[in-house]
């Protein structure tokens, strides 16, 4: 089976590139009211922090950003699975990225996600090719993470998190991994969500803030273009993610407005589709 066959097995609505995140949201799976409320509340929190969120699939722009001096100085590393030079099957049907832009249209944060269809295999089987964008050039991979044996089915990888240095220290890393996760769970029939986290972030307790329930060391890639990389597998099931969203709404996104006021313009019968009625302008572009 190909590394990623989710595009053909699970039809999904591809939003127009560069829409505002709430306008790009189409809920086909999961608890619609919870997911809609979470994305709307998260988007409001971002705007209070001076950030406009946009849903994108122009990965060339993400690659361009990764080459800019400020991104390179702050160790922005574009993973091969999000790089069209390596991942030939990267498409709007199986992936997205979110740009957070300041009042001048400059990108100050990123988050990306990709969905894989592994009905008969697991992350333990797929990790070597996945990290390298599906290309087999004899690279090595050592998997000792117990969780990698259980991540199977439709699996969502969320990562490529970057925050511009002057926007750090605002607790953004707690919100934006969750927002990307909520968007993906609404769009695809996901069984597991996971990410790779640096061991140092686990040791410092930072990784727990991303919302993952399970941290499983580790997967080692000894021969990447950046040198050896060791990653802890952070994961949770779809049901655990829904529980986390509900808790986060209370602890971090509490809002005095009632639920109906948050979602009065959204129809929850079978799906939720928002289409922007205003012109959408392209913002200028200047690894967690």
C-alpha positions as CSV (number, residue, x, y, z in Angstrom):
1,X,0.0,0.0,0.0
2,X,1.3,3.5,-0.7
3,X,2.6,5.6,2.2
4,X,-0.5,7.7,2.1
5,X,-3.8,6.6,0.5
6,X,-6.2,8.7,2.6
7,X,-7.0,11.1,-0.3
8,X,-8.7,8.3,-2.3
9,X,-10.2,6.4,0.6
10,X,-11.8,9.3,2.4
11,X,-13.3,12.1,0.4
12,X,-13.1,15.5,2.1
13,X,-13.9,19.1,1.3
14,X,-10.8,21.1,0.4
15,X,-11.2,24.7,1.4
16,X,-10.1,27.6,-0.7
17,X,-6.4,28.4,0.0
18,X,-5.7,31.2,2.6
19,X,-9.2,31.5,4.1
20,X,-9.6,32.6,7.7
21,X,-9.5,29.5,9.9
22,X,-13.1,29.6,11.0
23,X,-14.3,30.2,7.4
24,X,-12.3,27.1,6.3
25,X,-13.8,24.8,8.9
26,X,-16.0,22.0,7.5
27,X,-17.1,19.6,10.2
28,X,-17.8,16.1,8.8
29,X,-16.6,14.1,11.8
30,X,-16.6,14.3,15.5
31,X,-18.9,16.3,17.9
32,X,-19.8,19.3,15.7
33,X,-20.9,21.7,18.5
34,X,-17.7,21.1,20.6
35,X,-15.4,21.4,17.6
36,X,-17.0,24.6,16.2
37,X,-17.0,26.2,19.7
38,X,-13.4,25.3,20.2
39,X,-12.2,26.7,16.9
40,X,-14.2,29.9,17.2
41,X,-13.0,30.5,20.8
42,X,-9.4,29.7,19.8
43,X,-9.6,32.1,16.9
44,X,-10.9,34.9,19.2
45,X,-8.0,34.2,21.6
46,X,-5.6,34.5,18.7
47,X,-7.1,37.8,17.6
48,X,-6.8,39.1,21.2
49,X,-3.1,38.3,20.9
50,X,-2.9,40.3,17.7
51,X,-2.8,37.3,15.4
52,X,-5.0,36.4,12.4
53,X,-5.2,32.7,11.6
54,X,-5.4,31.5,8.0
55,X,-5.8,27.9,6.7
56,X,-3.5,27.2,3.8
57,X,-2.2,24.5,1.5
58,X,0.4,26.5,-0.5
59,X,3.3,24.6,0.9
60,X,5.7,26.5,-1.4
61,X,5.1,29.5,0.9
62,X,5.9,27.5,4.0
63,X,9.1,26.4,2.3
64,X,9.9,30.0,1.5
65,X,9.3,31.1,5.1
66,X,11.7,28.4,6.3
67,X,14.5,29.9,4.2
68,X,14.2,33.4,5.6
69,X,16.9,34.6,7.9
70,X,14.7,35.1,11.0
71,X,13.3,31.5,10.6
72,X,16.8,30.0,10.1
73,X,18.2,31.9,13.1
74,X,15.3,30.6,15.2
75,X,15.9,27.0,14.0
76,X,12.8,26.6,11.8
77,X,13.3,23.2,10.2
78,X,10.9,22.2,7.4
79,X,10.2,18.5,7.8
80,X,10.4,16.5,4.6
81,X,6.8,15.4,4.9
82,X,5.8,19.0,4.4
83,X,8.3,19.8,1.7
84,X,7.2,19.2,-1.9
85,X,10.8,18.7,-2.9
86,X,10.7,15.4,-1.0
87,X,7.0,14.5,-0.4
88,X,5.6,13.9,-3.9
89,X,2.1,12.9,-2.5
90,X,1.7,16.0,-0.4
91,X,-1.6,17.5,-1.4
92,X,-4.5,19.7,-0.2
93,X,-6.5,16.5,0.2
94,X,-4.2,15.1,2.9
95,X,-2.5,18.1,4.5
96,X,-2.7,21.8,5.5
97,X,-0.8,24.5,7.3
98,X,-1.9,27.4,9.4
99,X,-0.3,30.8,9.3
100,X,-0.6,33.3,12.1
101,X,-0.1,36.8,10.9
102,X,0.4,40.1,12.7
103,X,-1.3,43.4,12.0
104,X,1.2,44.0,9.1
105,X,0.5,40.6,7.4
106,X,3.8,39.2,8.5
107,X,3.8,35.5,9.5
108,X,4.6,35.1,13.2
109,X,3.7,31.5,13.7
110,X,3.0,28.3,11.8
111,X,1.4,24.9,12.5
112,X,1.0,22.1,9.9
113,X,-0.8,18.8,9.8
114,X,-0.8,15.7,7.6
115,X,-3.1,12.6,7.6
116,X,-1.9,9.1,6.8
117,X,-4.0,6.0,6.2
118,X,-2.4,3.0,7.8
119,X,-5.2,0.3,8.0
120,X,-2.9,-2.6,8.2
121,X,0.3,-1.0,9.5
122,X,1.4,1.2,12.4
123,X,3.7,4.1,13.1
124,X,6.4,1.6,14.0
125,X,6.2,0.3,10.5
126,X,5.9,3.6,8.7
127,X,8.1,6.0,10.7
128,X,11.2,5.6,8.6
129,X,9.6,6.6,5.3
130,X,7.1,9.0,6.8
131,X,9.8,11.3,8.2
132,X,11.6,11.4,4.9
133,X,8.5,12.3,2.9
134,X,8.0,8.8,1.6
135,X,11.4,8.4,-0.1
136,X,13.4,5.3,0.5
137,X,17.1,6.1,0.1
138,X,18.4,3.5,2.6
139,X,18.0,5.8,5.6
140,X,17.9,4.3,9.1
141,X,15.4,4.6,11.8
142,X,15.3,3.0,15.3
143,X,11.9,2.7,16.9
144,X,11.7,2.0,20.7
145,X,8.6,4.0,21.5
146,X,5.9,1.6,22.7
147,X,3.1,3.9,21.5
148,X,4.3,3.6,17.9
149,X,3.0,0.0,17.9
150,X,-0.5,1.2,18.6
151,X,-0.9,4.2,16.3
152,X,-2.7,2.8,13.3
153,X,-5.7,3.4,11.1
154,X,-6.2,7.1,10.0
155,X,-3.4,8.9,11.8
156,X,-2.9,12.6,12.0
157,X,0.6,14.1,12.5
158,X,0.5,17.6,13.8
159,X,3.7,19.6,13.9
160,X,5.9,22.1,12.2
161,X,5.2,24.6,15.0
162,X,7.2,27.8,14.9
163,X,6.7,31.1,16.7
164,X,8.6,34.2,15.7
165,X,10.9,35.1,18.6
166,X,9.2,38.4,19.5
167,X,5.8,36.6,19.8
168,X,7.1,33.9,22.2
169,X,6.3,33.9,25.9
170,X,2.6,34.4,25.2
171,X,1.5,30.7,25.9
172,X,0.8,30.3,22.2
173,X,2.2,26.8,22.2
174,X,-0.7,25.6,24.3
175,X,-3.4,26.8,22.0
176,X,-2.1,26.3,18.4
177,X,-1.3,22.6,18.4
178,X,-4.9,22.1,19.7
179,X,-6.4,24.3,17.0
180,X,-4.7,22.3,14.3
181,X,-5.8,19.1,15.9
182,X,-9.4,20.3,16.1
183,X,-9.4,21.3,12.5
184,X,-8.1,17.9,11.4
185,X,-10.5,15.9,13.6
186,X,-13.4,17.8,12.1
187,X,-12.3,17.1,8.5
188,X,-11.0,13.5,8.5
189,X,-12.2,10.3,10.3
190,X,-9.1,10.2,12.5
191,X,-8.3,7.4,15.0
192,X,-5.0,8.7,16.4
193,X,-3.3,12.1,16.6
194,X,0.5,12.3,17.3
195,X,3.5,14.4,17.0
196,X,7.3,14.3,17.6
197,X,8.6,16.2,20.6
198,X,12.2,16.9,21.5
199,X,13.3,14.9,24.7
200,X,14.4,18.2,26.3
201,X,10.9,19.6,26.0
202,X,9.6,16.5,27.8
203,X,12.2,16.8,30.5
204,X,11.2,20.4,31.1
205,X,7.5,19.6,31.2
206,X,6.7,21.8,28.2
207,X,5.4,18.9,26.1
208,X,2.5,18.4,28.5
209,X,1.2,21.8,27.5
210,X,0.6,20.7,23.9
211,X,-2.4,18.6,25.1
212,X,-1.1,15.1,24.5
213,X,-1.9,12.4,27.1
214,X,0.9,10.0,26.2
215,X,4.6,10.6,25.8
216,X,6.6,7.6,24.6
217,X,10.3,7.6,24.0
218,X,11.6,7.3,21.4
219,X,12.3,7.2,17.6
220,X,15.8,7.9,16.5
221,X,16.8,9.1,13.0
222,X,20.6,8.9,12.9
223,X,21.2,10.4,9.4
224,X,19.0,13.4,8.7
225,X,20.1,16.5,6.9
226,X,20.3,18.2,10.4
227,X,22.3,15.3,12.0
228,X,20.9,12.7,14.4
229,X,17.4,13.4,15.6
230,X,15.7,11.7,18.5
231,X,12.0,12.3,19.1
232,X,9.5,11.3,21.8
233,X,6.2,10.2,20.4
234,X,3.4,12.3,21.8
235,X,-0.1,11.0,21.1
236,X,-3.7,10.7,22.1
237,X,-6.8,9.1,20.6
238,X,-9.6,11.0,19.0
239,X,-11.8,10.6,22.1
240,X,-9.1,11.8,24.3
241,X,-8.6,14.8,22.1
242,X,-12.3,15.7,22.4
243,X,-12.0,15.5,26.2
244,X,-9.0,17.8,26.1
245,X,-10.8,20.4,24.0
246,X,-13.7,20.5,26.5
247,X,-11.3,20.9,29.4
248,X,-9.3,23.5,27.6
249,X,-12.4,25.6,26.8
250,X,-13.0,25.8,30.6
251,X,-9.4,26.3,31.8
252,X,-7.9,28.5,29.0
253,X,-10.7,29.7,26.7
254,X,-13.5,30.5,29.1
255,X,-15.9,33.0,27.6
256,X,-18.9,34.7,29.2
257,X,-20.9,34.4,26.0
258,X,-23.3,31.4,25.9
259,X,-22.7,28.6,23.4
260,X,-25.5,29.7,21.2
261,X,-23.9,33.1,20.8
262,X,-20.7,31.5,19.7
263,X,-22.3,29.4,17.0
264,X,-25.6,30.9,16.1
265,X,-24.7,31.2,12.4
266,X,-23.6,27.6,12.0
267,X,-25.7,24.7,10.8
268,X,-24.9,21.4,12.5
269,X,-27.2,19.1,10.7
270,X,-24.7,17.0,8.8
271,X,-21.7,19.4,8.2
272,X,-20.5,22.8,9.0
273,X,-19.3,24.8,6.0
274,X,-18.3,28.5,6.3
275,X,-17.4,30.5,3.2
276,X,-15.9,33.9,3.6
277,X,-18.0,36.7,2.0
278,X,-15.2,39.1,2.0
279,X,-12.1,39.2,-0.3
280,X,-9.2,37.2,1.1
281,X,-5.8,38.9,0.8
282,X,-2.5,37.1,0.6
283,X,-0.3,38.0,3.6
284,X,3.4,38.7,3.1
285,X,5.8,36.1,4.3
286,X,8.8,37.3,6.2
287,X,9.9,22.9,14.6
288,X,8.7,22.7,17.7
